[in-house]
């Protein structure tokens, strides 16, 4: 059994006369598999946190600076992923704004960057208040309708990708023989 697994796991392109490249393709696919699964969970965590804050801000009707709420008032004060997302820039920070946040115009930003005076602002999350910049924005509605994906769906997706990997790994010798034959035909035509 161990030999069979090693045989399928160590399929090398150099073993095929027309492919002549020293590359163990199934090992590269394992790396791709791991990256894909981590990516699925990373996206799940980001989307879930975006859903949490947009839902809470909508629920508390925090749609302007006067009605802005702290993370503690929203029940999200212990969420370090959300704090990391709010301290950066991206889709969430374009939708969720901080009360009293200084926004620079493009010209001001470029001028400060040239003078090397552009410092990233540290946010005190115990005092900072947040609100939805435009509660009627289609992005907020899309986040509320699509981003509340249960964890088991992400796990099922990863299981599907793993099963697909093993099917490809088992079929790889036949696939490579077909590719090798087709490359041989193309070489023979020229």
C-alpha positions as MATLAB code, in Angstrom:
seq = 'XXXXXXXXXXXXXXXXXXXXXXXXXXXXXXXXXXXXXXXXXXXXXXXXXXXXXXXXXXXXXXXXXXXXXXXXXXXXXXXXXXXXXXXXXXXXXXXXXXXXXXXXXXXXXXXXXXXXXXXXXXXXXXXXXXXXXXXXXXXXXXXXXXXXXXXXXXXXXXXXXXXXXXXXXXXXXXXXXXXXXXXXXXXXXX';
ca = [
       0.000    0.000    0.000;
       2.825    2.371    0.920;
       4.527    1.713   -2.431;
       1.330    2.453   -4.337;
       0.879    5.783   -2.540;
       4.532    6.661   -3.159;
       4.164    5.718   -6.827;
       1.158    8.003   -7.348;
       2.557   10.807   -5.209;
       5.919   10.857   -7.003;
       4.754   11.046  -10.616;
       7.494   12.917  -12.462;
       7.200   14.591  -15.857;
      10.727   13.472  -16.815;
       9.464    9.873  -17.000;
       7.568   10.800  -20.170;
       9.689   11.048  -23.319;
       8.079   14.164  -24.773;
       7.675   16.107  -21.498;
      11.382   16.056  -20.449;
      10.974   18.301  -17.379;
      12.086   17.204  -13.928;
       8.913   18.147  -12.044;
       6.875   16.061   -9.603;
       3.435   17.370  -10.420;
       1.438   15.727   -7.628;
       3.660   17.321   -4.982;
       3.034   20.715   -6.547;
      -0.684   19.967   -6.494;
      -0.469   19.209   -2.757;
       0.971   22.680   -2.183;
      -1.835   24.138   -4.296;
      -4.375   22.126   -2.292;
      -3.079   23.477    1.025;
      -3.022   27.058   -0.292;
      -6.581   26.705   -1.586;
      -7.914   25.363    1.708;
      -6.207   28.118    3.714;
      -7.574   30.673    1.251;
     -11.112   29.364    1.679;
     -10.879   29.725    5.468;
      -9.225   33.164    5.219;
     -12.014   34.420    2.955;
     -14.618   32.870    5.247;
     -13.208   34.661    8.298;
     -12.998   38.017    6.505;
     -16.513   37.776    5.107;
     -17.992   36.650    8.418;
     -16.436   39.613   10.232;
     -17.659   42.015    7.546;
     -21.134   40.562    7.996;
     -20.968   40.956   11.788;
     -20.106   44.645   11.776;
     -22.473   45.628    8.951;
     -25.298   43.711   10.639;
     -24.643   45.317   14.015;
     -24.328   48.833   12.581;
     -27.562   48.343   10.633;
     -29.312   46.926   13.694;
     -28.193   49.874   15.837;
     -29.054   52.310   13.018;
     -25.525   53.792   13.058;
     -25.628   55.594    9.726;
     -23.862   58.879   10.489;
     -21.280   60.384   12.863;
     -23.920   61.332   15.447;
     -25.302   57.803   15.696;
     -21.891   56.081   15.496;
     -21.249   53.261   17.974;
     -18.140   51.854   19.611;
     -17.199   48.229   19.051;
     -18.085   47.550   22.680;
     -21.598   48.922   22.163;
     -21.910   46.654   19.136;
     -20.691   43.620   21.098;
     -17.574   43.257   18.941;
     -14.866   44.644   21.227;
     -13.004   41.314   21.563;
     -12.820   40.658   17.826;
      -9.150   41.179   16.896;
      -9.713   40.203   13.229;
     -12.309   42.940   12.883;
      -9.977   45.455   14.518;
      -7.231   44.477   12.081;
      -9.627   44.881    9.154;
     -10.818   48.295   10.364;
      -7.284   49.576   10.863;
      -6.313   48.818    7.267;
      -7.859   49.837    4.006;
     -10.171   47.848    1.807;
     -13.778   47.128    1.027;
     -14.808   47.258    4.679;
     -13.189   50.624    5.432;
     -14.851   52.150    2.371;
     -18.214   51.105    3.791;
     -17.658   51.417    7.544;
     -16.273   54.798    8.560;
     -14.879   56.006   11.861;
     -16.393   59.110   13.439;
     -13.915   61.991   13.363;
     -11.661   60.237   10.857;
      -9.484   62.625    8.888;
      -9.686   61.882    5.176;
      -7.066   63.276    2.861;
      -7.620   64.334   -0.700;
      -5.433   62.731   -3.327;
      -3.289   65.863   -3.615;
      -2.790   66.079    0.166;
      -1.919   62.384    0.307;
       0.679   62.695   -2.461;
       2.171   65.829   -0.866;
       2.519   64.145    2.540;
       3.961   61.022    0.943;
       6.604   63.059   -0.906;
       7.570   64.818    2.327;
       7.683   61.430    4.099;
       5.245   62.779    6.721;
       2.521   60.243    6.054;
       2.099   58.292    9.284;
      -0.447   55.556    9.761;
      -2.906   56.606   12.422;
      -3.241   54.362   15.466;
      -6.864   53.711   16.327;
      -7.971   53.496   19.950;
     -10.715   50.902   19.593;
     -12.043   51.530   23.109;
     -13.029   55.088   22.125;
     -13.441   54.913   18.340;
     -17.000   55.030   17.022;
     -18.021   53.517   13.710;
     -20.952   53.982   11.346;
     -22.127   52.829    7.939;
     -21.064   55.417    5.405;
     -24.032   54.700    3.158;
     -26.503   52.233    4.656;
     -28.465   52.051    1.390;
     -25.323   51.150   -0.540;
     -25.643   47.953   -2.541;
     -22.379   46.707   -0.993;
     -23.950   46.751    2.489;
     -27.024   44.934    1.219;
     -24.842   42.387   -0.595;
     -22.794   41.764    2.556;
     -25.947   41.235    4.609;
     -27.471   38.871    2.068;
     -24.423   36.837    0.984;
     -21.676   36.908    3.607;
     -23.358   34.923    6.392;
     -22.032   31.586    5.191;
     -21.957   28.768    7.758;
     -18.570   27.243    8.525;
     -19.701   23.778    7.468;
     -20.092   24.986    3.862;
     -16.451   26.074    3.833;
     -15.450   22.711    5.323;
     -17.518   20.887    2.676;
     -15.804   22.945   -0.034;
     -12.384   21.951    1.340;
     -13.409   18.286    1.496;
     -14.608   18.506   -2.119;
     -11.256   20.010   -3.184;
      -9.347   17.257   -1.329;
     -11.442   14.536   -3.006;
     -10.918   16.227   -6.374;
      -7.155   16.320   -5.694;
      -7.043   12.592   -4.972;
      -9.014   11.837   -8.137;
      -6.588   13.950  -10.178;
      -3.616   12.351   -8.429;
      -4.870    8.859   -9.264;
      -5.569    9.829  -12.882;
      -2.327   11.772  -13.319;
      -0.314    8.930  -14.983;
      -3.047    8.455  -17.606;
      -3.410   12.214  -18.121;
       0.329   12.590  -18.565;
       0.445    9.668  -21.010;
      -2.269   11.388  -23.074;
      -0.442   14.739  -22.943;
       2.828   12.998  -23.816;
       1.159   11.315  -26.814;
      -0.377   14.613  -28.015;
       2.964   16.442  -27.681;
       4.590   13.622  -29.661;
       1.970   14.011  -32.399;
       2.549   17.767  -32.587;
       6.334   17.277  -32.686;
       5.921   14.691  -35.458;
       3.908   17.083  -37.592;
       6.761   19.615  -37.671;
];
